[in-house]
Amino acid sequence: MATNFNATALANGTSNLLTRASALNLSTDLVQAGVVFDDAVRISLGLYSGSQGSGNTNTFLSNYTTDIHAVQNDIAAILANPNEVTIGGETFALNSTDIAVLTNVQTQLGTLLTAAAQTTNATTLSTASQTIHALQTEILSEINNDAHLSAALNNVTFTANTGATDVAFQNLPAGADDPTTLAAATAGTSLKVVGEVFNAAVSVISGGINATNLTQVTNDLTAVQSGLTAILANATMLAQIEAGETTNAAAATTLHLQTVLNQVTLQLEKYDAAAATGNTTALRGTADNLLDIIDIVQNDAALNVAAGGNGNPGHTGGFAEDPGGLTGTVTRFQDNQAQTNFWATFVAEANTINAQLMAIVNGSGTAGQALITQIENYNNFGASFDAAQGAVFQGRFDNELNNGTLQADSATAIKGLQGILNGDTGAALTSDLAMLTAAGEGFVADANDVSGNNIAIGGATYVGSATTVSKATSVAGLAQGTTKVTATPNIANGTGGTSTSTAATSSGGTTTKTGTTTATNATGNTTSTTTKTTTQGSSHHHHNNTTAAAHNSTSTHTTAAAHSSTVVDHHHHALHHIWG
C-alpha cells in the first residue's frame, strides 16, 4: 500500500505513514524511512529482550532490529535508484552531498544492527549502548545538517502519535545539564529549567542507560527530583503555574506534577542502575516511564506552558516530546486469568470509589475513615499485584500501579478526605473537594486506560465504565472476584479477597477500621504501616505509542486518543504514550 502523503491526512494523523504495517514496507521515499527511524530512536530508551510476563508482545529489541533493517533497505533502494527518490511523495533530486550523507548513514545503520544484537550480552552491553546512542545522534545530525535534505524533509510535517508536529528524522529534545543549569533545576527555579535537564537525560538515555552514562543520568534526574519537590512545596509558584485554571483544574495540575515527581523517583530508585545491567523490567520500565512523564506534562496545558511550550504537545521547552512512534510498535497487553481478574477488579472499584467521592463533592455522601481504608486497600492491591507479575508486566505497569498514578490518585483522595474529617471550611474545604474530584477522575481515567490497552482472556476487552467485576469484560463473567478490595487480597489469583466483617458504607460512612496494611515500594519490597498517606497525589500515564493528549489541563483525564491512533499506553490523559 502506498503511503498517503495527503496534507490533510498528515495534519490530522490519519496517514498510514504512522502505521507500522505500512511504514515497514520497502519505499524510496525518504520521509517513510525517517519515520521508521524515529520509531527506533523512541524505543531505544529501553531495548529489552526478555519476554517473561510479556503479554505476547514483541520486545523492543526485536522491533528496533526490524525498524533499522527497514530503514537500511529503504536507503539502499534510494541509493540504487537516485532518479526515483521522493520526499513526501514529491520527486526529489539527490545532489552529491545528499548521496554522500545517505551512503554514510547506510554504513552506520549496519553498525547499529551489530550493536543492537550485543545488548543482550552483559559483557558487551555497555559498549553497545554507547554505540547506539552515538550513531543515532550522528545520523540525526548528518541528515538535519544537510541543508538540501533537511529543507525538503521539513516541508513534510505530520501529526505524530504523541500529538506533536514531527518531521522525518525528528531531532531529540534540546536539553542542558551544565553545572549552572543543574543548580537552577535543583533549586526548582522554574519548571522550564527543570524540564530542560529532564530533556538532557532523555537524550543521553536514547540508546540505553549504561555504565558510562549512569552517573550523568542519575545526576540529571536527581536535580529534576529536587526541583519538582521544591516547586510542589512552593505555593506561590504553583499558583503562578495554575493561574487562570478553575479550582478543580488546578487540583488536577498539582496531581499531575506530583505524579511526575513520583515517576522520576521510581526511575531513580528502581530503574536507572538496573537498566545499566540489562535488567528486563528496568529497560521496559525506563522507556515507558520517561515517555509517560513527557506525556503528562505535554498534555496538561498549564504545565506545558510553564515548561516553555505553547500549551500543545511539541518539541519546545522542558519535558519536550521525543520523536513519535509507529502505531503497532506497542500493542495491547494480553492478560492471563489472574491479570484479567485483577484488571476487572481494578476497573470496577475505580468507578465505585469515584462514585463515592463524587457523592461527597455534591453533598449526597459523607466522608469517613471507612472510605479512606477502602482506598488504601485498593492502592495496596495494585502495588502488590504489580510486584508479583513478570518482568515485562512490571516494567509496563509500575508507573501506573507502583509509585505512580494509582498512588498519586489515592494520596490525593485521602488528603482531601482527611481535610474534610478534620473540619476544613471555606477555601480549605473547596480545595479538599477539588482534590476529591481530581482523584476520582484519575481513578476513572486509569480504568479507561486499562480498557484501551489490555486484552482480557480469550481476546475480550474491558469495559471501562463497569462497576462490577463480572461486567468489567466485554464478554460478561470472564473475571472472578468481588468489586471491593479487602486488606488481604488474593494476589496469586488477582482477586480483591473476601469481604471482611467491617464493611464500608457506600457513602464512605463513619466506621473506623484500624490495622496494618501493606504497600510495595519502588524496589519491590513490602512495608507495613498503620498511618495514612497525606502526600499529594500523582498523575496518570500512558505508555508507549499512543496518541497524545493524555493529561489535559482540565480536571479530567480522558483516555481519548491516547497516543494517536495507536493503543494508549498505560495511562490516562487524553493522549498517552508508550504503553505496550
N, C-alpha and C positions, 0 to 999 in steps of 0.2 A: 504493500500500500504506500503510495507516495505521501510524503509529509505535507500537511496542509499549512502553507505559509500565508494564508489569507490574513490580512491585517486585523480583521475583527476577531477571528479565532485566536490569533496570537495575543491580542489585547485582553480577551476575556478568559483565557486559559483553557479553551476547548480544542485547541490544535492538538492533533495526535503526535506532535513533536515531543510532548511531555509524557507520552505513554510508552512504557518500556518495550512492549511487544512491537511497536512501530519504530521507535528510536534505534533499536539494536540492528535493524535491517541495514544491509550494505547501502551506502549512499556516497555520492560525490558532491554532496552539499556540506560545506564546512560548518554551517550552523548546526546541523544534526550531529556531526562529530563532536562539536563543542558542548552541546547539551548533555551528551552521554559522558563527556569528561567531567562536566560539573557534577553529575551524579556520583562519579567515582571519588572526586575530591570530598564531597559531602560525607560519604560513608567511611572515608579514610580516617575519620576521628576515632574509629574503633573497629579494626579489621578482625573481628572474632571469627574463629573457625570451628570452635567446639559446638556440638549440636545438642548437648544434654538439656532437656527441657526447652527445646527449640520451637515447639508448636508446629512442627513440619514445615518450617520456613527455611528459605535459603540463607546461608550465612553471609555476612557482609564480605568476607574474603572471596567467596565464590562469585558474588555479584560484582565485586571490584574487578576480579580477573576477567569476567565476561565483558564488563564495560571497557577495559583497556584494550582487550582484543578487538572489540568492535571499532573503537577509535582508530586503532592501528590499521585495521582493514579498510576503513574509510579513507584514511590519509594515503594508504598505498594505492587505492583506486584513483584518488585525486592526482597523485604524482604520476601515475601511469597514463592518465588521460587529461593533461592540463588544459586542453581546449574544451572540456566538457564540465568544468568546475562551475558550481553555482554557490551563491551565498544568499540564503533566504529565498531560494527558487529563481533568483536572477543570475544570468550569466556573469561570470567574473573572470577576468584575465589575470592569471598569476604573473607577477614580474620575477626577475631573477632573485630578488631579496626574499620574496614570499616562498619561492621554491627552496631556497637555502634554509629558511626557518623551518618549513614543514619537513624537510629531509632530516634536519637535526632532531626535531620533535619525534619523528618516526624511530630514530635510534633510542631516544630517551624512553619512549613507550616500551620498547623491548627490555630495557633495563628495569623499568617499573615492574614488569611481569616477573622478572627474575627475583627482584627484591620481595615482591608480594608473597611468593612461594616460600621465602626464607623467614617469614614472620611466624611460622609455626614451630620453628626450632629455637629453643631457648638460647643457644649459643650464637645464633645469627640474628635474633630478634632486634636487638638494639641498633645494629648497623643497618639492617634492612629498613627499619622505621625511619632512621635518619635519611636514608637514600630516597625513600618515597616522598618525604617532606621536601627535600631539596629539589628533586626532579619535578614534582608537581608545581612548586613555586617557580622554577625556571621555565617550565612550559608556559605557564600563565604570563610570565614576564616577557618571554620571547614573542609570543603572539600579540600581546597587548602593546608591545613597544614597536611592532611592525606597523608603521603608520598606515600603510596601504591596506593591510588585512584588518586592522582594528577599526578603521573608519567604516569599512563595509560591514563588519560584524556589529558595530554599534548602531547601525541603521536598522537592524533586525532585532527589535526589543520584543519581549513577550512577558506575560504574567506567569511567573513561576508558581510552583506548588506551595511556596511559602506566602504568596500574596504580594511579594515584591516584584518590581520590574527588573528582569535579568537580561543578560546577553549571553551568547555562547562564549565559553572560556571566561566566565564571570570571575573577576578578581576576588580574593579573600577580603574580609572586612579590614579596614585600616585601624590599627591599634597602636598603643605606645606603652612601654613598660620601662622607660628610663627612670633613674632614681628620683627625679623631681616629680614625675607623673605618679610613680608608685607611692610616694609620700602623700601627695594630694589625694589619691584614691583611698589610701589607708585612713586618712582623716575624715573621709566622707565629704570632701569639699563640694562635690556635685555628683549627681547620678551620671552625668555625661562623662566625667573623668573616670569614675568607677567602671563605666561601660567600656571606655577605651582600653583600659587594662584588661578587661574581660576579652575584648576583641583580640588583643595581643596573644592571650593564652590560647584562644581558639585557633588562631593562625599557627601558632607553634605546635599545637596538638594535631593539626591536619597532617596525617601520615602516621600518627600514633604517639603515645607517651612512651618514652624510653629512658634508659639510664642517663643519657646525656642531657635531655631536656627536662627531666623530672624536677630538678631544683628550680629552674625558671618557672615552670608551670605552677609549682607549689607556692613560690613567692608571689606570683601574679594573683592566683586565686585567694591566697591569704589576704592580700591587700583588698581584693574585691569583698571578701567576707567581712573584713573590718570596716570597710567603707559603708556597706549596706547596713551593718549593725548600728553604725553612727547615725546614718540617715533615719533609720526607724526610731531611734531614740531622740531625734530632733523634731519636736512638734512644729517648730517654725518652718523647717524645710519641708516636712510632709505637707503642711498647709499650702506652701508655695506650689508643690508638685500637683496637689489636688484642687487647686484654685479653680472655681467655676464648675466643679462637679457637684452633683447632689450629695446629700449625706450618705445615701446607700452606695452611690458610685464611688465615693471617696473611701468608704469602708472596703469595697472590693479592691480598689487600687492598693490600699495598705495590705490587704490579704495577698495580693499578687506579689508585692515586693517582699513580704515575709516568706512566701513560697520560694522565690528566687534565692533568698538567703539560705533557706533550708536545703535547697538543692546544691548550692555551692558548698555547703558544709558536707553534704553527702559525697560530693566529688572529692573533697579533700580527705575525708575520713575513711571512705571505703574504696574509691576507685583509683586515685592517682598512682599510688605506689604499686598496687596490684596490677594495673594496666601495664606498667613498665616490665612486668614479668610475664605478660601474655595471658593473664587470667581471663577466662571467657566472660564471666559476669562483669568484670571491670571494663573490658573492651566494649561489650554491648551496652553497658550502662553509661559509659562515657559519651558515646555517640548520642544516645537518647537523651541523656541528662543535659548536655550542653545545648543541643538544639532546642530542647524544651524550654530552657531558660530564655533563650533568644525569643522564642515564640511568645512567651508570657509578656516580656517587655514590649515587643514589637506590636502586639495586638491589644495592649492597654494604651489607649491614646494618650493619657496623662503621662504614663511612664515613658512612652515613646518620645514625646516632645521633650520631657525633662532630660532624656538621654541624648538629645540632639537631633532627633528625627522630625518629620513633619506631621506625625500623627498616624501615618500609614506605614505598613511594613516596607522596609527599604534597607539600603546599604550605607546610609549616612548616620553618623553619630555612634554612640556606645551601644553595646549589645546588638550590633548590626546583623542583618540576615547573612547567613552563609549562602554559597551558591545553592540553588534549588535542586531537588532530586526528581527522579522519574516516578510516575505513578506505576506501581507494581514492583518497585525495588523493595519496599517494605509492604508486607502483606498482612492480612488478618491472622491473628494467633489462633491456632487450632487447640481448643481446650480438651482435656480429658474429663472423665466423670467428676473427679474431685474438684477440678477447676470450674467445671460447669456449675456444680453445686455452690461453690464459693461465689462466683460472679452473680448467680441468680440471687443469692442472699444479699450480696453487696448492692445490687440494683434495688431490690425490694426494700431493704432497710434505708437506703439513701432517700427514697421517696417518702417513706414513713416518717423518718426523722425530720425531713423538710416540712412535711405537713404539720408536725407538732410545733416546729419553730415558727411557721407562718401563723399558726393559731395564736401563739403568744404575741406576735407582732400585731395582728389585727384585733387583739383583745378578747378572743374567744377561748384562749388557753392560758394556763398558769405555769410559770417557771417552777422547777423543782429539782431537788437533788436526784430524783429517780431518772430524769431525762439526762442529766449530766453523766450518771453512771451508764446509761444506755449508750451514749455517745462514746464514752471511754471504752466500753466493751467492743463496740463497732470498730473503733480505731485500732485497738489492740489485736483484734481478729485479723484485720487487714495486714498489719505489720507481721504478725506471727505466721500467717498463711504464706505470705510472700517469701519469708525467710526459709520456709520449708520446701520450696519448689526448686526445680532445676536451675542451672546456671543462667541460661538464656532468659527464662521467665523472670528471674530476679533482676537481671540487667535491664530488661524491658519495663518492668513494673515497679522497681524500687522507688522511683521518684513520684510514683502515684500512691503507693501503699506504705512505704517505709521511709520516713523522714522527708516527705514531700507533700503532695496535695492533700491527702487524707488527714495527715497530721495537722496541716495548716487550717483546714476547714474545721476540724474537731476542736483545736485550740481556740479558734476564733469564736465558735459557738459557745464553748464552755466559758470563755471570758465574758461574753455577753450575758449568759445565764447567771453567772456569779455576780455580775454587777446588779442585775435585777434583784437577785436574792439578798444582796447587801443593802437594798433600799435606794438605789440610784433614782434621782429625779431630774427633771429639766433636761439640760443639754447632755448630761451623762446618760440618762435613760434613752434619749434619742440615739446616742452613739451605741448603746447596748443593742437596741432594736435593729440598727443598721448592720451591726455585726451578725446578728441572727439571720438577717436577710441575705447578706453576702455569703455566709457559711452554708445556709440552706440551699441557695442556688448553686454553690460549689458542689455540694453533695449530689445534687441532681445532674449537674454537668458531668461529674465523674461517671454517674450511671449511664448517661447517654454516650459518653466516650467509650465505655465498655461495649455498648450495643453496636457501636460503629467499627470497632477494632478487633473484636474477638468472635470466634465461631464456636458455638456450643457443640456438644457431641452430635454426630450424625449430620453435620452441615447446617444445623439450625442456627438462627440468630437470636440475639437477646432483645427483649422489649424494654426499652429504657424508661418507660412510664409505669412499669409494673409495681404493685405494692404487695404482692405475694410471690413466694418462691416458685410455686407451680406455674404461675402465669408469666414468669420472667423470661421464658424462652418462647420463640415463635411457634414451636410445637409444644403445647402445654404438657406439663408433667415430666419433663426430662430431668429436671433438677430435684433434689431431695433436700429437706431441711425446713426449719422454721424461719420466719422473717426476722424475729427478734433474736439478736446475738446475746448469748449469756457470757458470764465471766469465764466459763470453761468450755470454749468451743471445741469441736472435733476437727482438729487441723488436718489429720490424715484423710478424712472424708470430705473436707471442705464445707462442713455444715456448722451452723452457729451454736449448736448444742441444744440441750433440752431446757425448757422453761424452768426457772427457779421459783421457789415459793414466794419470793419478794418481787413481784412484778411491778413495773412502772405503769402508771395510768397513761391513757392515750394523750392526755393534755400535759403530761410532764409530772403532774401530781405534786405531792409534798412529802412522799415517802422517802425516808433516808435509808440508804444502803451503804454499809461500810464493808471493808475487806481489802484484800490485796489483789491488785490487778497486775498483769504482766505486760511488758512492752518490749519490742525488739528494737535495739538501736541500730545505728548505721553500719556497724561492723557485724551485725547478725547475732549479737549476744542478747540474752534476755535479762531484763532487770525487773525488780518488783518495787511497787510503790503504792502508798495509800493516799498520796497527795493528789490534788487536782492540777492539771496543766493550766497555766494562765498566760503563756506566751501568745503573741499574736499569730493568727493562722497564716497559712501559706496559700499559694495559688494553685493553678492547675496546669497540667501538662499536655503534652502532645506526644507524639512520637514520630519517629522518622517518617518522612514522606506523607504528609497530609497537606491540607491546604491552607492555610493560614488564618485566619482571623482570630483564633482562639484567644482568650483573654481580652475581651473588649474592655474599654474604659468604663462601661456602664456596669451596674451591679450584676448584670447577667453574665453567665459564662456559657455561651451556647456551643454546641458541638459543631455546628454548622460547617461546612466545608472544610473542616479541618484539613489542613494541608491539601488544598486543592481538590482535584478530583481524586486524589489518591486517598487511601484509607487514612483516617485520622489517627494519629499516633496515639499515644497514650493520653490524652487529656483533653481538657475542655478548653474552651475558648474558641471562639469562632474558628480559628484555623489552627491546626495543630502542626506538630511537626513530626518527628521521626518514629513513630511507633513501629514497629514491625518486627 
